[in-house]
Amino acid sequence: MIRSVKSFDLKHKRILIRVDFNVPMENEIVMDDFRIRSAIPTIKFCLSAGASVILMSHLGRPKGKVVPELSLIPVGEKLAELMEMPIKFSDDCVSEDATNVSFGLHPGEIHLLENLRFHDGETENSIEFSSKLAKHGQIYINDAFGTAHRAHASNTGVTRYFTHKGIGFLVDKELQYLEKVIQNPKSPLVLVLGGAKIASKLGLIQKFIEEADTILIGGGMAFTFLKARGVPVGGSLVDDKMIETAKRILRSARNQKVELVFPDDVTIAQEISESALQSVSQINKIPDDQMGLDIGPDTTLKFAEIIKNAGTVIWNGPMGVFETPGYEKGSLGVAQALAELHENEGIAVVGGGDTAAAVEQFDLSNEMSHVSTGGGASLELLSGNKLPAIAALES
């Protein structure tokens, strides 16, 4: 049984919390604080119960080296701003000085450790590194759903050193919502897939081909499927290594009588650029020197209509290069349709990663039933797989 943070006596205890502060940064400024804000309810609960809190997270992929641009200092500053209180910071997560700061904390204080991945021991799930991290706290709480699909020192290795361990409010909410969607979706069930790579979503596709009524496919991956069907796609992105896999998925969908819906039209340009000349093309008439960078207006309307008439929609992967102005209209149309579905008491679930970033960019996060903080973790869970970091907490 996995315990919630609410089940522990936290008074005068040091609570070591694994959070997910892997946020987008630019010039040492936090560009999107969604993940930081998502961790605050658990932090505040611990503080209000009379505990002190030690936070640990990774940022980016420094590969075991100290990379100043990936320091968590700006994240700590953003957290202090959101919490409206000072926060202690240690520039090495497992140094003796850092451990001493944690031991010296008073109830109500927060200590943020430097980037875990400045040490190879984090991703290698080193026993020695795990034991050093564990010294910081007396109770361990995992509230980092975004890393739950990885078996690293800070989310699996440390658990062996704690008698008292559990999950925070964020992980609890993610597990309850996503598992509920898997086990008992409101019908009809629609899966919306986008992004560039089929490979990362294979598990999700294979599971939902057996369970979904309709699967909408946009984004870069659509062109691999279209090419597998013999449709010319001009200069659009195609993963040739996945053509045979795409053909197998198409056959499986026919056998399961699941409707796969592809774009009829796309927004095209010669390059991914705001200044590039954009136009709309029918899917089978894309010039060889042009590439599809977003679903077109007709497809956006078609997808939106299917979404609005669904009972449950799970969306993973944007419909185009939404980060570049001019190629966000398809993703925006899908997001607006999900918001309308939610308003009409349907279930609208956004599966983390770039999709969550798109919904946040459109200021529609609060209009969804659930926005996951974890891209890979939500994919694994929705695909029916166990998450190593959650399994490590079972006792």
C-alpha positions in Angstrom: 0.0 0.0 0.0 1.3 3.5 -0.9 0.8 6.1 1.8 -0.1 9.7 1.3 1.8 12.6 2.9 -1.3 13.1 5.0 -0.9 9.8 6.8 2.4 10.8 8.6 3.1 12.7 11.8 5.2 15.5 10.3 5.7 17.7 13.3 9.3 18.6 14.0 10.4 16.2 11.2 12.6 16.8 8.2 10.7 15.9 5.0 12.8 15.0 2.0 10.7 15.7 -1.1 11.5 14.7 -4.6 10.0 17.4 -6.8 10.0 17.9 -10.5 11.5 21.4 -11.1 12.7 20.5 -14.6 11.3 23.7 -16.1 12.1 25.6 -19.3 14.8 28.2 -18.8 16.1 31.1 -20.9 19.0 33.3 -19.8 18.7 31.9 -16.3 15.0 32.9 -16.1 12.2 30.4 -15.5 10.0 30.6 -18.6 7.2 28.4 -17.3 6.5 27.8 -13.6 3.7 25.3 -14.0 5.7 22.4 -12.4 6.9 24.6 -9.6 3.4 25.8 -8.8 2.2 22.2 -9.0 4.5 21.2 -6.1 3.5 24.0 -3.7 0.4 22.3 -2.1 2.5 19.5 -0.7 5.3 21.8 0.4 2.8 24.1 2.2 1.0 21.1 3.8 4.3 19.9 5.3 5.3 23.4 6.6 1.8 23.9 8.1 2.1 20.6 9.9 5.3 21.9 11.7 7.9 20.2 9.5 10.9 21.5 7.7 11.3 20.6 4.0 14.3 19.6 1.9 13.6 19.7 -1.9 15.6 17.8 -4.5 15.2 17.9 -8.3 17.1 17.6 -11.6 17.2 20.2 -14.4 18.1 19.3 -17.9 20.8 16.8 -18.8 24.2 17.9 -17.5 25.4 14.2 -17.6 27.2 14.2 -14.3 29.0 17.5 -14.8 28.4 20.9 -13.1 26.8 23.1 -15.8 26.2 26.6 -14.4 23.4 27.2 -16.9 21.5 24.3 -15.4 21.8 25.4 -11.8 18.6 25.4 -9.7 19.3 28.8 -8.3 16.8 30.6 -10.6 14.2 27.9 -9.7 14.8 28.6 -6.0 14.3 32.3 -6.6 11.0 31.6 -8.4 9.9 29.3 -5.7 10.7 31.9 -3.0 8.7 34.4 -5.0 5.7 32.1 -5.2 5.9 31.0 -1.6 6.6 34.6 -0.4 9.3 33.4 1.9 13.1 33.0 1.9 14.6 29.6 0.9 18.0 28.1 1.8 20.1 26.8 -1.1 23.1 24.4 -1.2 25.3 24.3 -4.2 26.0 20.5 -3.9 23.2 18.1 -3.1 25.3 15.6 -1.2 28.1 17.7 0.4 28.6 17.6 4.1 27.7 21.3 4.2 24.4 20.6 2.5 23.6 17.8 4.9 24.5 20.1 7.8 22.1 22.8 6.5 19.3 20.2 6.4 20.1 19.0 10.0 20.0 22.6 11.2 16.6 23.5 9.7 13.8 24.8 12.0 10.2 23.9 11.4 8.7 26.0 8.6 12.0 26.3 6.7 12.8 25.1 3.2 16.1 23.9 1.8 16.6 23.4 -1.9 19.4 21.2 -3.1 21.4 21.8 -6.3 20.7 19.9 -9.5 20.8 16.1 -8.7 22.2 15.3 -12.2 25.4 17.2 -11.5 26.3 13.8 -10.2 26.4 10.6 -12.3 25.0 8.7 -9.2 21.6 10.1 -9.8 20.8 8.5 -13.2 23.0 5.5 -12.4 20.8 4.9 -9.3 24.0 4.6 -7.2 23.6 3.1 -3.7 26.3 5.4 -2.3 24.6 8.5 -3.8 21.2 7.3 -2.7 22.4 6.9 0.9 23.9 10.4 0.9 20.6 11.9 -0.3 18.6 10.0 2.3 20.6 11.6 5.1 18.8 14.9 4.5 15.4 13.7 5.7 13.5 11.6 8.2 10.4 11.0 6.0 10.6 10.7 2.2 7.9 12.0 -0.1 7.8 11.6 -3.9 5.9 14.4 -5.6 7.7 14.2 -8.9 5.3 12.5 -11.3 7.3 13.7 -14.3 10.2 11.4 -13.4 8.2 8.4 -12.0 9.0 6.3 -15.1 12.7 6.5 -14.4 14.6 4.3 -11.8 17.0 6.9 -10.4 18.6 7.5 -7.0 16.3 10.2 -5.9 13.1 8.4 -6.6 13.9 4.6 -6.2 17.3 4.3 -4.6 16.6 6.5 -1.6 13.4 4.6 -0.7 15.4 1.7 0.8 16.7 4.0 3.5 13.3 5.2 4.7 10.7 3.4 6.9 8.3 6.3 6.4 7.8 7.0 2.7 4.9 8.0 0.5 3.6 10.4 -2.2 2.6 14.0 -2.2 -0.6 15.6 -3.4 0.6 16.0 -7.0 1.5 12.4 -7.5 -1.6 11.2 -5.7 -3.8 13.3 -8.0 -2.0 12.1 -11.2 -2.3 8.4 -10.2 -5.9 8.7 -9.2 -7.0 10.6 -12.3 -5.0 8.7 -14.9 -5.8 5.3 -13.5 -9.5 6.2 -13.3 -9.4 7.3 -16.9 -7.8 4.0 -17.9 -10.2 1.8 -15.9 -13.5 3.5 -16.4 -13.5 6.1 -19.3 -16.7 7.9 -20.1 -17.8 6.7 -23.6 -17.1 7.4 -26.5 -13.3 7.4 -25.9 -11.1 9.4 -28.2 -7.3 9.5 -28.3 -5.6 12.5 -29.9 -2.0 11.9 -30.9 0.5 14.4 -32.2 4.2 15.3 -31.9 6.9 13.9 -34.2 7.7 10.4 -33.0 5.6 7.3 -33.3 8.1 5.2 -31.3 7.6 7.1 -28.0 3.8 6.5 -28.3 3.8 2.9 -29.5 2.6 1.5 -26.1 -0.2 4.1 -26.0 -1.3 3.4 -29.5 -1.3 -0.4 -29.0 -3.3 -0.2 -25.8 -5.9 2.2 -27.1 -6.4 0.5 -30.5 -8.2 -2.1 -28.3 -10.1 0.4 -26.2 -10.7 3.7 -28.1 -13.6 4.4 -30.4 -11.6 6.9 -32.5 -7.9 7.9 -32.7 -7.1 11.3 -34.2 -3.5 11.6 -35.5 -1.9 15.0 -36.3 1.5 16.5 -35.8 4.7 15.2 -37.5 3.8 11.5 -36.9 0.8 11.9 -39.2 3.1 12.0 -42.2 4.7 8.7 -41.4 1.3 7.1 -41.3 0.2 8.8 -44.5 3.3 7.7 -46.3 2.7 4.2 -45.1 -0.8 4.5 -46.7 0.8 5.5 -50.0 -0.1 9.2 -49.7 2.5 11.7 -51.0 3.6 14.1 -48.3 6.0 16.5 -50.1 9.0 17.5 -48.0 7.2 16.8 -44.7 8.9 15.0 -41.8 8.8 11.2 -42.1 10.4 8.5 -39.9 11.2 6.0 -42.6 12.3 3.5 -39.9 8.7 3.4 -38.6 6.9 2.9 -41.9 6.5 -0.9 -41.4 5.4 -0.3 -37.8 2.9 2.3 -39.1 1.5 -0.3 -41.5 1.1 -2.8 -38.7 -0.8 -0.3 -36.6 -3.1 0.5 -39.6 -3.9 -3.2 -40.1 -4.5 -3.6 -36.3 -6.9 -0.7 -36.3 -8.8 -2.2 -39.2 -9.1 -5.5 -37.4 -10.2 -3.8 -34.1 -12.7 -1.6 -36.1 -11.1 1.5 -34.5 -11.4 4.7 -36.7 -8.1 6.3 -37.4 -8.6 9.9 -38.5 -5.8 11.7 -40.4 -5.5 15.3 -41.6 -7.2 16.4 -44.8 -5.2 19.6 -45.1 -2.1 21.1 -43.5 -0.4 24.5 -43.1 2.9 24.3 -45.1 6.1 26.3 -45.5 9.6 25.8 -46.8 11.1 26.0 -43.3 10.1 26.4 -39.6 10.1 30.1 -39.4 7.7 32.8 -38.4 8.8 34.8 -41.5 8.5 31.9 -43.9 5.6 32.1 -46.5 2.8 30.0 -45.2 -0.1 28.5 -47.1 -2.7 25.7 -46.7 -2.5 22.6 -48.8 -4.6 19.5 -49.3 -2.7 16.6 -47.7 -1.9 14.9 -51.0 -0.8 18.0 -52.8 2.1 19.2 -50.7 4.9 20.4 -53.0 8.3 18.6 -52.7 10.0 21.8 -51.4 7.3 22.4 -48.7 6.6 20.7 -45.4 3.5 20.3 -43.3 3.9 22.2 -40.0 0.4 22.2 -38.6 -2.9 20.6 -39.3 -5.0 22.9 -41.6 -8.3 24.7 -40.8 -10.6 22.0 -42.3 -8.8 19.3 -40.2 -8.9 21.4 -37.1 -12.7 21.8 -37.5 -13.1 18.0 -38.1 -11.0 17.1 -35.1 -12.8 19.6 -32.9 -16.2 18.2 -33.9 -15.2 14.7 -33.0 -13.7 15.9 -29.6 -16.9 17.8 -28.7 -19.0 14.7 -29.2 -16.8 12.5 -27.1 -17.2 11.3 -23.5 -13.5 11.1 -22.7 -10.5 12.6 -24.7 -6.9 11.9 -24.0 -4.5 14.2 -25.8 -0.8 13.6 -26.1 1.3 15.5 -28.6 0.8 18.9 -30.3 -0.8 19.2 -33.8 2.1 21.3 -35.1 5.1 23.4 -34.3 3.0 25.4 -31.8 6.1 27.2 -30.4 6.5 29.2 -33.6 3.8 31.8 -34.4 1.7 30.8 -37.3 1.8 27.0 -36.6 -0.2 27.0 -33.4 -3.7 27.2 -34.8 -4.3 23.4 -34.9 -3.2 22.8 -31.3 -5.2 25.8 -30.2 -8.3 24.5 -31.9 -7.9 21.1 -30.3 -7.3 22.7 -26.9 -10.4 24.9 -27.2 -12.5 21.8 -28.2 -11.2 20.0 -25.1 -12.1 23.0 -22.9 -15.7 22.9 -24.4 -15.9 19.2 -23.7 -14.9 19.7 -20.1 -17.4 22.5 -19.7 -20.1 20.1 -20.9 -19.1 17.6 -18.3 -16.9 15.4 -20.6 -13.5 14.3 -19.5 -10.5 16.1 -21.1 -7.1 14.8 -20.2 -3.8 16.4 -21.4 -0.9 14.1 -21.2 2.0 16.3 -20.1 5.2 17.4 -21.9 4.8 19.6 -25.0 1.0 19.1 -24.9 0.8 20.6 -21.4 3.2 23.4 -22.5 0.8 24.2 -25.4 -2.3 24.3 -23.2 -0.4 26.5 -20.8 0.7 28.8 -23.6 -3.0 29.1 -24.7 -4.0 29.9 -21.1 -6.4 26.9 -21.1 -4.8 24.7 -18.4 -7.6 25.5 -15.9 -10.2 24.6 -18.5 -9.2 20.9 -18.7 -10.3 18.0 -16.5 -6.6 17.2 -15.8 -3.3 18.4 -17.1 -0.5 15.9 -16.3 2.9 17.3 -15.3 4.7 14.2 -16.7 5.0 13.5 -20.4 6.9 10.2 -20.3 5.3 9.1 -17.0 1.8 9.7 -18.2 2.5 7.8 -21.5 3.8 4.8 -19.5 0.8 4.9 -17.0 -1.8 5.3 -19.7 -0.1 2.5 -21.7 -0.8 0.2 -18.7 2.8 0.0 -17.5 4.1 0.2 -13.9 6.1 3.2 -12.8 9.4 2.3 -11.1 9.3 5.2 -8.7 5.8 4.4 -7.5 6.5 0.6 -7.2 9.5 1.5 -5.0 7.0 3.0 -2.4 4.8 0.0 -2.1 5.1 -1.7 1.3 
